[in-house]
Amino acid sequence: MAKRDLRRALQRGHFIDNDGAFFGSGDDFELTCDGTSFYVKNSSDTTLFYFTSTGRLRNASYTTPYDFASASQVILSLYGEQDADEGVDCCTFFFMRTTGSAGALGDCALVENSATGDDYPKTLEGGQFMAGMTSGAKLATRGGDATAGMYGAWLKVYSAADCTLDSGSYTAAVWLDNQHSANTNNGTEYTIFSTTGGTVPDAWAGFDTSSSGWAALFKFEDTAGAMLSDSSLSLSTQAGALAVVTPSGTRYIPLYSS
């Protein structure tokens, strides 16, 4: 910093001492370092975020999370805009590689409700992903691009041709898990909650594959979930029937013929 720039900063109320740099009217904004971490703090001495000597960026912790001063606040906001005519731009990108036997999680989110008083939330979501179109916008035909389209999320698992998946291993593009242990549950619980508005969708689910398709529509591995049987639903085999694999054998949902 040039001498005149430092002098101008001091005249505006900014100053530097042995502990850090202060910006604003003395202490509105503070940058400090304790030898192992670099901190960014506000005038209330609240750490907004900090960098550790090991290269990590953190904001508070699980036991002492950041306290939002008002409603509808966001810790980190990223806004991007592009006007290119080719390629696909990305606002955020995460990459992680594992070369050992330890598990790896590319992105994690945990939202907990600890409200036990008379006021408690009605919304709790681990993540929210949306893709939308503003007034007058257009979406081009997918054509031969199998990755094109508008989706709230694209979730995928893959492996190279020479990979090995051990017997007993599981893979799935999505893992859905319900585990309520509440002693009071007067609400409605789903594993999948599907809603729609506006135009009528062509179907609840679409199936499209370039490989051999799917061996069955559903597969029940736990006897507690084997609610389909020949006697209860009068399922019978017919051409084009939907196969449902249960612990007691494969059952078929016949297709309606008008």
N, C-alpha and C positions, 0 to 999 in steps of 0.2 A: 504494500500500500504506500503510495506517495505521501510525503509529509503534508502537503496541502489537503489531500483527501482525508488523512487522519485528523487534521485540525478541523476540517469541516464536520467530520463525524462527531468530534468532541463538542463542537458548538451546538449540535442538534440534540445533545443529551446522550449520545452513545459513548461508552467507555470500555476499556479493557484493563483487567487487573491480572493478578497471578492465577486466579481460579478460572476465569473465562471471559467471554465477551458479552456485553449487555447492550441491547438496542431499544430505542424508544426513550421515554422520560425516566431514565435511570435503570429500570428493571422490567420493562414491558415484555421483553423477549431476551432469553438467556441461552448462551451456548457454553457448556462447561465440560471439562474432562477430568476424571479422577485417576487417570493413569491406565485404566483398563477399559473404560467406556466413554463415549462421547454423547452428551445429553443435549436435547433441545427442550427447554422448559418455558412455561409462560410466567406471567407476573405473580401468580400464586404459588410458584415453585413446584408446579405440577409437571411431571415429565410427560411430554407429548409423545416422544419416541426417542430411542437411543441406539447407537451402534456399538457393538462390543468389539474387542480386539480380535476376536475369532471370525469377524466378518458377518455377524448376525445383526439384523434390524429388528428391534422389539418395541412394543408399546405396552407398558405395565406388565402384569402377570396374572395368573389364575387366582391367586390368593389376594392380590391387591390390583384389581382391574382399574382401567381408566374410568373416572367418574364423569359422565356426561353432564355438562353444566345446564343444559336445557333440552327440550324435546326436539326430535327429528334431526339429530346431529349425526355426522358421519366422520369416522376417524381418518379414513383415507379415501379421497375422491379422485378419479381419473376420468378425464373427458378427452375424446379424440374425434377427429373428423378427417375424412379423406375424400378426394375428388378424382382419384386415379381411374383409369378405364381398364385396368387389368390387374391380375393378382388378387390376393386377399390380405388385408392388413389385420393386425391383432392388437388389441388395447393392452392386454396383459398376457404374459407367457411364463409358465413354470416348467422346469425340466429337472428330473432327478434320475440318476442311474445307480443301480446296485450291482456290485460284482461279488458279493459275499452271500452268506446264508441269512442275513438279517432281512426283515421285512421292510418294505418301502411304501410310503404314503406320499403321493405327489401333492395333494392339496387337502387340507383338513378344516372343518368348521364345526363348532360346538356352540349351540345356543341353549342356555339353561334358564328355567324359570324358578326363582327362589322366593317368589312373593307368597307369603303365608297370611297376610292380613286381609282386611276387607276389600282392598283394591288390588286387583290382579289382572294380567293381560288376557286378551282374547286372541292374540296372534303370536305364534311362535314358529318360526321356520328356520331350518338349518341352512337353507340357501334359496335364492330366488333367481331364476334365469328366464329371461323373456326376449323374444325377437319380435319386432313389430314394424309396421309401416305407417308413416305419417300421411297426411292428406295429399292425394295426388300421386303418391309413390307407385312404382310398378315393380313387378318381379318377373324376371325373364324365365323362359322355359328351361327346364333342366337339361333337355337334349341328351347327349351322350355322357354327361358328367354325373356320375353316380353320387358324388359328394355334394352336389348343388341342392338348393332348397332352402326353406325357412323353417327352422326347428328351434324350440326352446332350449334344447340341449342335444348334443351328439355324443353318445357314450359308446365306447367300442373296446373290445379286447382283441388282441391279435398275437400271432407267433409266426416265426420264420419256418420254412419247410423242414429244416433240420433240428428243430426244437423237440424237447421231450416233456410231456406232461405225465407225471407219475400216476399210477393207478390210485384212486382215492382222492386225487386233486379235483378242485372245483374251479370252473371259470364261468363267468356270466357278465354280460354287458351291464346289468343292473342287479344289485343285491338289495332287496326290500326286507325290512326286519321290524316286526312289532314285538314289544316287550313291556307292556303295561303291568305293573305290580301294584297299582293303586287300590286301596281298600274301598274307595268310592269312585266309581266310573259310571256316571249317568249319561255320558255322551254316546255318540255313534262312532265306532271304530272301523276303519277300512285298512287293508293293505295297499290298495290303489283307490284313490278318489278321483273320479273323472267327471269334469263338468264341461259344458259347452254353451256358447251364446252366439248370436249373429246368424250366419248361414248354417245350413244343416251339413255336417260333415258327410263325406262319402261313406265312411265306415268308422267304427270304433278303433279298429286296428288294421293296418295294412301289412301284407306279407310280400316280400320281393327278395329273391335270392338268385345269385349266379352259380351257386354250388348245388348240392343235392337236396337242399330243402331241410325240413325238420322231420325227425323220426316220429315225433308225437306232438300233439297240441299241448298236453299237460303231462307231468310225471309226478306222482305222489310217492315220496320215499318213506314217509312216516305213516304207520297204520292209522294214526289218529286223523289223518287227512284223506284216507281212502273212503270217501263218502259215495263214490260211484260204484255201482254193482249192477249185474244183469237183472237181479230181482227188483231192485229199488227203482231203476229208471228204464227197465226193459230195453237195454242197449243191445244192439245186434250188429253183426258185421255186414257191411254192404259196400259196394264200390264207391270210393271217394269219401267214406266215412272218416270222421276225425278220431284219431287214436288217443286214448287217455291211458297212461301207464300207471297202475296202482300196485301196491305190494302183493295183491292177490291175483295179479295178472293184467293183461291189456284189455281195456274196455273200449267200446266204439260209440261215438255219438253219430247216429245216422243223419244224413242230410235230408232236408225236406224236399220232396218232389211234388211240384204243383201239377 
